[in-house]
Amino acid sequence: YADADLYDPSELSYEGRFGDMRADGLAPTQSTFNAALGACERAGNLDEAELLLEEAEAMGLPPDAQAHHLAIAT
């Protein structure tokens, strides 16, 4: 996504990032969610991490071991 120059780093919100992907016809994957959870972990943003976990589960992507680790570390 970033390599295709479709990512704008100024769009740091959860909704903006995934909304743009969907508008471009791309669906977030488990790796996408884990990368976002990693950013939440580094920023100490538990609220956004919880939103990401809920969104992933709503899309049928239950948290994997890495997601659990990142959520707990947050």
All heavy atoms as an XYZ file, in Angstrom:
549
protein
N       0.823     -1.180      0.000
C       0.000      0.000      0.000
C       0.870      1.248      0.000
O       0.673      2.138     -0.800
C      -0.936     -0.048      1.209
C      -2.125      0.846      1.100
C      -3.168      0.529      0.228
C      -2.232      1.980      1.855
C      -4.265      1.345      0.123
C      -3.333      2.797      1.766
C      -4.351      2.482      0.896
O      -5.442      3.282      0.790
N       1.840      1.286      0.884
C       2.737      2.441      0.916
C       3.590      2.500     -0.345
O       3.846      3.583     -0.868
C       3.621      2.378      2.152
N       4.007      1.335     -0.855
C       4.824      1.311     -2.062
C       4.069      1.853     -3.263
O       4.665      2.372     -4.198
C       5.302     -0.109     -2.361
C       6.323     -0.586     -1.347
O       6.918      0.267     -0.656
O       6.515     -1.804     -1.247
N       2.745      1.717     -3.264
C       1.940      2.214     -4.378
C       1.627      3.703     -4.219
O       0.870      4.265     -4.984
C       0.637      1.424     -4.476
N       2.222      4.331     -3.200
C       2.029      5.754     -2.912
C       0.569      6.085     -2.648
O       0.077      7.146     -3.023
C       2.583      6.615     -4.048
C       2.845      8.051     -3.597
O       3.120      8.254     -2.398
O       2.758      8.955     -4.441
N      -0.141      5.160     -2.001
C      -1.540      5.385     -1.656
C      -1.710      5.738     -0.192
O      -2.814      6.049      0.240
C      -2.366      4.121     -1.975
C      -2.377      3.708     -3.440
C      -3.068      2.358     -3.596
C      -3.080      4.758     -4.284
N      -0.645      5.685      0.581
C      -0.719      5.960      2.016
C      -0.262      7.376      2.302
O       0.803      7.793      1.861
C       0.147      4.965      2.790
C       0.218      5.254      4.263
C      -0.881      5.036      5.070
C       1.366      5.761      4.830
C      -0.833      5.308      6.417
C       1.429      6.035      6.176
C       0.331      5.803      6.962
O       0.378      6.084      8.300
N      -1.072      8.100      3.012
C      -0.731      9.457      3.420
C      -0.430      9.429      4.911
O      -1.335      9.228      5.712
C      -1.899     10.398      3.125
C      -1.617     11.839      3.512
O      -0.562     12.114      4.135
O      -2.454     12.688      3.202
N       0.822      9.602      5.322
C       1.160      9.511      6.740
C       0.455     10.539      7.604
O       0.390     10.380      8.811
C       2.675      9.706      6.773
C       3.091     10.102      5.423
C       1.960      9.863      4.476
N      -0.123     11.572      7.017
C      -0.858     12.551      7.822
C      -2.213     12.004      8.267
O      -2.855     12.580      9.133
C      -1.050     13.854      7.043
O      -1.921     13.641      5.948
N      -2.648     10.893      7.665
C      -3.921     10.279      8.030
C      -3.671      9.211      9.084
O      -3.618      8.030      8.808
C      -4.599      9.668      6.812
C      -4.972     10.681      5.768
C      -5.539     10.030      4.525
O      -5.622      8.798      4.457
O      -5.904     10.777      3.618
N      -3.516      9.654     10.314
C      -3.153      8.733     11.374
C      -4.348      8.087     12.042
O      -4.184      7.181     12.840
C      -2.308      9.461     12.423
C      -0.987     10.025     11.904
C      -0.278     10.782     13.011
C      -0.104      8.929     11.357
N      -5.544      8.520     11.738
C      -6.704      7.950     12.408
C      -7.012      6.572     11.877
O      -6.768      6.248     10.719
C      -7.933      8.847     12.241
O      -8.456      8.725     10.953
N      -7.550      5.764     12.738
C      -7.959      4.391     12.406
C      -8.934      4.396     11.244
O      -8.776      3.670     10.277
C      -8.551      3.791     13.671
C      -9.517      2.674     13.482
C      -9.070      1.400     13.182
C     -10.873      2.893     13.631
C      -9.957      0.365     13.033
C     -11.761      1.860     13.481
C     -11.303      0.601     13.182
O     -12.180     -0.411     13.036
N      -9.939      5.261     11.289
C     -10.958      5.293     10.246
C     -10.365      5.737      8.914
O     -10.669      5.166      7.877
C     -12.111      6.232     10.634
C     -12.929      5.742     11.801
C     -12.351      6.131     13.153
O     -11.287      6.785     13.220
O     -12.967      5.762     14.158
N      -9.523      6.741      8.932
C      -8.943      7.252      7.700
C      -8.075      6.229      6.996
O      -8.166      6.034      5.794
N      -7.261      5.538      7.750
C      -6.342      4.570      7.156
C      -7.095      3.444      6.463
O      -6.873      3.151      5.315
C      -5.426      4.029      8.258
C      -4.230      3.311      7.769
C      -3.178      3.115      8.861
N      -3.703      2.826     10.161
C      -3.592      3.635     11.231
N      -2.977      4.779     11.120
N      -4.080      3.287     12.385
N      -8.019      2.807      7.157
C      -8.728      1.686      6.567
C      -9.824      2.134      5.614
O     -10.148      1.415      4.680
C      -9.273      0.753      7.647
C      -8.177      0.061      8.409
C      -8.025      0.257      9.754
C      -7.277     -0.760      7.759
C      -7.015     -0.371     10.455
C      -6.251     -1.396      8.439
C      -6.126     -1.197      9.791
N     -10.375      3.307      5.815
C     -11.370      3.832      4.882
C     -10.766      4.058      3.514
O     -11.370      3.734      2.489
N      -9.549      4.587      3.479
C      -8.857      4.810      2.202
C      -8.534      3.487      1.519
O      -8.664      3.364      0.298
C      -7.564      5.603      2.416
C      -7.824      7.065      2.713
O      -8.977      7.513      2.561
O      -6.864      7.750      3.105
N      -8.113      2.504      2.287
C      -7.811      1.204      1.690
C      -9.050      0.629      1.032
O      -9.007      0.153     -0.094
C      -7.308      0.216      2.752
C      -5.895      0.449      3.207
S      -5.354     -0.805      4.387
C      -5.213     -2.232      3.313
N     -10.167      0.678      1.747
C     -11.408      0.124      1.208
C     -11.857      0.900     -0.027
O     -12.333      0.316     -0.993
C     -12.485      0.125      2.284
C     -12.209     -0.902      3.352
C     -13.354     -0.972      4.336
N     -13.042     -1.922      5.375
C     -12.944     -1.621      6.652
N     -13.157     -0.399      7.067
N     -12.653     -2.553      7.534
N     -11.699      2.210      0.006
C     -12.080      3.026     -1.152
C     -11.247      2.662     -2.380
O     -11.717      2.780     -3.511
C     -11.925      4.510     -0.818
N     -10.021      2.208     -2.143
C      -9.139      1.798     -3.236
C      -9.338      0.331     -3.614
O      -8.588     -0.214     -4.420
C      -7.674      2.028     -2.851
C      -7.333      3.503     -2.741
O      -8.013      4.323     -3.403
O      -6.397      3.841     -2.007
N     -10.342     -0.312     -3.016
C     -10.640     -1.700     -3.342
C      -9.769     -2.715     -2.627
O      -9.693     -3.870     -3.040
N      -9.087     -2.293     -1.570
C      -8.222     -3.185     -0.805
C      -8.847     -3.479      0.546
O      -9.427     -2.597      1.169
C      -6.848     -2.542     -0.599
C      -6.104     -2.156     -1.870
C      -4.883     -1.324     -1.539
C      -5.719     -3.396     -2.642
N      -8.709     -4.701      0.998
C      -9.237     -5.085      2.304
C      -8.078     -5.267      3.278
O      -7.073     -5.894      2.936
C     -10.031     -6.379      2.198
N      -8.206     -4.731      4.485
C      -7.165     -4.958      5.488
C      -7.029     -6.461      5.775
O      -8.013     -7.186      5.780
C      -7.671     -4.220      6.726
C      -8.714     -3.276      6.234
C      -9.289     -3.891      5.004
N      -5.817     -6.901      5.985
C      -5.532     -8.297      6.319
C      -5.087     -8.376      7.776
O      -4.923     -7.354      8.447
C      -4.410     -8.851      5.435
O      -3.210     -8.111      5.726
C      -4.746     -8.738      3.952
N      -4.840     -9.599      8.239
C      -4.331     -9.758      9.601
C      -3.010     -9.008      9.758
O      -2.772     -8.374     10.776
C      -4.149    -11.238      9.945
C      -3.791    -11.476     11.399
C      -4.920    -11.095     12.328
O      -6.027    -11.563     12.175
N      -4.659    -10.233     13.282
N      -2.172     -9.052      8.741
C      -0.894     -8.334      8.794
C      -1.103     -6.829      8.895
O      -0.366     -6.138      9.598
C      -0.051     -8.653      7.560
O       0.321    -10.002      7.560
N      -2.113     -6.323      8.202
C      -2.429     -4.891      8.264
C      -2.816     -4.510      9.687
O      -2.328     -3.514     10.236
C      -3.600     -4.547      7.317
O      -3.308     -5.036      6.014
C      -3.841     -3.055      7.265
N      -3.706     -5.311     10.272
C      -4.130     -5.033     11.639
C      -2.963     -5.150     12.616
O      -2.822     -4.331     13.527
C      -5.277     -5.953     12.055
C      -6.606     -5.534     11.493
C      -7.166     -6.204     10.427
C      -7.295     -4.450     12.024
C      -8.384     -5.816      9.893
C      -8.512     -4.043     11.502
C      -9.056     -4.730     10.436
N      -2.114     -6.152     12.437
C      -0.974     -6.310     13.338
C      -0.010     -5.136     13.234
O       0.541     -4.691     14.238
C      -0.268     -7.634     13.081
C      -1.058     -8.821     13.574
O      -2.036     -8.685     14.313
N      -0.645    -10.007     13.168
N       0.178     -4.623     12.033
C       1.045     -3.454     11.859
C       0.452     -2.248     12.585
O       1.165     -1.500     13.256
C       1.240     -3.154     10.382
N      -0.856     -2.067     12.459
C      -1.519     -0.951     13.145
C      -1.481     -1.154     14.658
O      -1.281     -0.193     15.411
C      -2.958     -0.815     12.652
N      -1.654     -2.398     15.101
C      -1.550     -2.676     16.540
C      -0.140     -2.390     17.048
O       0.036     -1.896     18.164
C      -1.924     -4.130     16.837
C      -3.406     -4.444     16.810
C      -3.622     -5.953     16.840
C      -4.126     -3.785     17.980
N       0.864     -2.688     16.235
C       2.234     -2.372     16.613
C       2.440     -0.880     16.798
O       3.124     -0.442     17.720
N       1.813     -0.094     15.926
C       1.894      1.366     16.072
C       1.199      1.813     17.354
O       1.699      2.692     18.068
C       1.266      2.048     14.858
N       0.066      1.195     17.659
C      -0.639      1.517     18.903
C       0.215      1.170     20.108
O       0.273      1.915     21.084
C      -1.966      0.760     18.990
S      -3.211      1.309     17.836
N       0.877      0.022     20.037
C       1.730     -0.421     21.145
C       2.853      0.582     21.375
O       3.123      0.988     22.496
C       2.280     -1.810     20.836
C       3.074     -2.423     21.973
C       4.561     -2.339     21.746
O       4.999     -2.293     20.590
O       5.291     -2.328     22.749
N       3.496      1.018     20.293
C       4.599      1.973     20.425
C       4.111      3.325     20.952
O       4.829      4.003     21.681
C       5.322      2.140     19.095
C       6.157      0.924     18.734
C       6.999      1.141     17.484
N       6.216      1.374     16.280
C       5.609      0.432     15.554
N       5.674     -0.834     15.941
N       4.939      0.724     14.472
N       2.877      3.699     20.596
C       2.324      4.987     21.030
C       1.619      4.888     22.383
O       1.226      5.902     22.941
C       1.346      5.515     19.984
N       1.430      3.658     22.878
C       0.717      3.482     24.139
C      -0.761      3.805     24.014
O      -1.389      4.253     24.968
N      -1.340      3.573     22.841
C      -2.725      3.949     22.563
C      -3.639      2.726     22.690
O      -3.966      2.062     21.707
C      -2.822      4.558     21.164
C      -4.164      5.204     20.916
O      -5.147      4.892     21.578
N      -4.200      6.101     19.947
N      -4.054      2.438     23.917
C      -4.894      1.279     24.189
C      -6.274      1.411     23.554
O      -6.820      0.438     23.038
C      -5.031      1.065     25.695
C      -5.902     -0.102     26.145
C      -5.361     -1.412     25.597
C      -6.001     -0.147     27.650
N      -6.841      2.613     23.567
C      -8.180      2.810     23.000
C      -8.225      2.422     21.520
O      -9.130      1.722     21.072
C      -8.651      4.253     23.174
C      -8.896      4.619     24.620
O      -9.162      3.707     25.428
O      -8.825      5.817     24.944
N      -7.241      2.879     20.763
C      -7.229      2.547     19.332
C      -6.937      1.066     19.129
O      -7.493      0.436     18.224
C      -6.221      3.404     18.571
C      -6.333      3.189     17.082
C      -5.672      4.273     16.251
O      -5.482      5.389     16.736
O      -5.369      3.977     15.086
N      -6.087      0.493     19.962
C      -5.802     -0.941     19.853
C      -7.079     -1.754     20.041
O      -7.330     -2.710     19.299
C      -4.752     -1.350     20.887
N      -7.903     -1.352     20.998
C      -9.170     -2.056     21.222
C     -10.091     -1.919     20.011
O     -10.743     -2.888     19.607
C      -9.854     -1.525     22.482
C      -9.145     -1.940     23.755
C      -9.756     -1.320     25.004
O     -10.726     -0.535     24.894
O      -9.258     -1.638     26.086
N     -10.136     -0.731     19.419
C     -10.947     -0.534     18.210
C     -10.463     -1.419     17.068
O     -11.269     -1.998     16.336
C     -10.911      0.935     17.773
C     -11.673      1.933     18.630
C     -11.390      3.354     18.153
C     -13.159      1.641     18.591
N      -9.152     -1.507     16.926
C      -8.594     -2.338     15.865
C      -8.949     -3.808     16.057
O      -9.312     -4.497     15.100
C      -7.073     -2.176     15.809
C      -6.573     -0.860     15.237
C      -5.095     -0.683     15.542
C      -6.829     -0.793     13.746
N      -8.860     -4.289     17.290
C      -9.209     -5.687     17.565
C     -10.676     -5.946     17.255
O     -11.025     -6.973     16.669
C      -8.890     -6.036     19.014
C      -7.406     -6.129     19.359
C      -7.218     -6.275     20.864
C      -6.747     -7.272     18.616
N     -11.537     -5.015     17.635
C     -12.970     -5.162     17.353
C     -13.236     -5.173     15.846
O     -14.031     -5.976     15.351
C     -13.760     -4.039     18.016
C     -13.811     -4.141     19.521
C     -14.443     -2.917     20.175
O     -15.016     -2.061     19.459
O     -14.344     -2.813     21.407
N     -12.586     -4.282     15.112
C     -12.769     -4.206     13.666
C     -12.277     -5.483     12.989
O     -12.929     -6.011     12.090
C     -12.032     -2.990     13.095
C     -12.105     -2.863     11.594
C     -13.468     -2.454     11.075
O     -14.358     -2.113     11.871
O     -13.648     -2.486      9.845
N     -11.127     -5.982     13.417
C     -10.587     -7.211     12.833
C     -11.560     -8.368     13.053
O     -11.842     -9.126     12.119
C      -9.220     -7.532     13.439
N     -12.076     -8.488     14.259
C     -13.017     -9.571     14.542
C     -14.294     -9.410     13.734
O     -14.843    -10.394     13.238
C     -13.307     -9.642     16.031
C     -12.111    -10.190     16.805
C     -12.466    -10.595     18.206
O     -13.502    -11.260     18.394
O     -11.692    -10.244     19.103
N     -14.765     -8.185     13.554
C     -15.975     -7.930     12.766
C     -15.763     -8.331     11.305
O     -16.716     -8.696     10.623
C     -16.376     -6.458     12.861
N     -14.520     -8.277     10.844
C     -14.197     -8.666      9.467
C     -13.885    -10.154      9.351
O     -13.499    -10.626      8.295
C     -12.995     -7.864      8.969
C     -13.279     -6.404      8.754
S     -11.837     -5.555      8.081
C     -11.589     -6.465      6.556
N     -14.024    -10.884     10.453
C     -13.745    -12.316     10.420
C     -12.276    -12.653     10.574
O     -11.838    -13.726     10.172
N     -11.506    -11.733     11.147
C     -10.080    -11.944     11.383
C      -9.826    -11.967     12.888
O      -9.463    -10.953     13.477
C      -9.246    -10.833     10.737
C      -9.331    -10.688      9.225
C      -8.677     -9.391      8.771
C      -8.671    -11.877      8.562
N     -10.020    -13.117     13.525
C      -9.774    -13.168     14.963
C      -8.302    -12.899     15.259
O      -7.432    -13.231     14.441
C     -10.168    -14.590     15.354
C     -10.118    -15.373     14.106
C     -10.384    -14.410     12.981
N      -8.014    -12.289     16.384
C      -6.623    -11.964     16.720
C      -5.745    -13.217     16.747
O      -6.136    -14.240     17.290
C      -6.712    -11.340     18.110
C      -8.131    -10.931     18.273
C      -8.941    -11.855     17.426
N      -4.579    -13.111     16.132
C      -3.613    -14.205     16.194
C      -2.678    -13.957     17.381
O      -2.870    -13.005     18.145
C      -2.854    -14.342     14.877
C      -2.038    -13.110     14.500
O      -1.918    -12.168     15.320
O      -1.507    -13.090     13.373
N      -1.677    -14.800     17.540
C      -0.769    -14.681     18.683
C      -0.066    -13.327     18.701
O       0.093    -12.718     19.762
C       0.259    -15.817     18.644
N       0.334    -12.837     17.533
C       1.017    -11.539     17.481
C       0.068    -10.423     17.904
O       0.470     -9.519     18.635
C       1.554    -11.269     16.087
C       2.323     -9.959     15.990
C       2.888     -9.683     14.615
O       2.619    -10.411     13.659
N       3.651     -8.622     14.489
N      -1.169    -10.463     17.461
C      -2.136     -9.431     17.834
C      -2.364     -9.422     19.341
O      -2.419     -8.374     19.962
C      -3.450     -9.644     17.099
N      -2.485    -10.614     19.924
C      -2.655    -10.695     21.378
C      -1.445    -10.117     22.098
O      -1.595     -9.362     23.058
C      -2.884    -12.144     21.814
C      -4.279    -12.619     21.605
N      -5.345    -12.151     22.342
C      -4.779    -13.518     20.731
C      -6.443    -12.750     21.927
N      -6.140    -13.574     20.945
N      -0.267    -10.451     21.629
C       0.962     -9.939     22.248
C       0.989     -8.401     22.180
O       1.281     -7.734     23.166
C       2.196    -10.520     21.567
C       3.462     -9.843     21.978
N       4.065    -10.072     23.190
C       4.222     -8.918     21.346
C       5.149     -9.319     23.284
N       5.262     -8.614     22.169
N       0.688     -7.861     21.002
C       0.729     -6.399     20.832
C      -0.335     -5.716     21.678
O      -0.088     -4.666     22.258
C       0.560     -6.042     19.357
C       1.747     -6.421     18.471
C       1.343     -6.341     16.997
C       2.942     -5.557     18.761
N      -1.514     -6.310     21.754
C      -2.600     -5.712     22.550
C      -2.237     -5.711     24.034
O      -2.478     -4.732     24.742
C      -3.898     -6.460     22.315
N      -1.645     -6.795     24.497
C      -1.257     -6.875     25.909
C      -0.128     -5.896     26.211
O      -0.117     -5.245     27.251
C      -0.850     -8.312     26.276
C      -2.076     -9.210     26.244
C      -0.158     -8.375     27.633
C      -1.778    -10.689     26.321
N       0.807     -5.759     25.275
C       1.953     -4.851     25.473
C       1.509     -3.394     25.488
O       2.193     -2.548     26.035
C       2.979     -5.074     24.370
N       0.367     -3.112     24.873
C      -0.130     -1.741     24.820
C      -0.603     -1.364     26.182
O      -0.457     -0.369     26.708
C      -1.294     -1.617     23.809
O      -0.861     -2.073     22.546
C      -1.760     -0.189     23.688
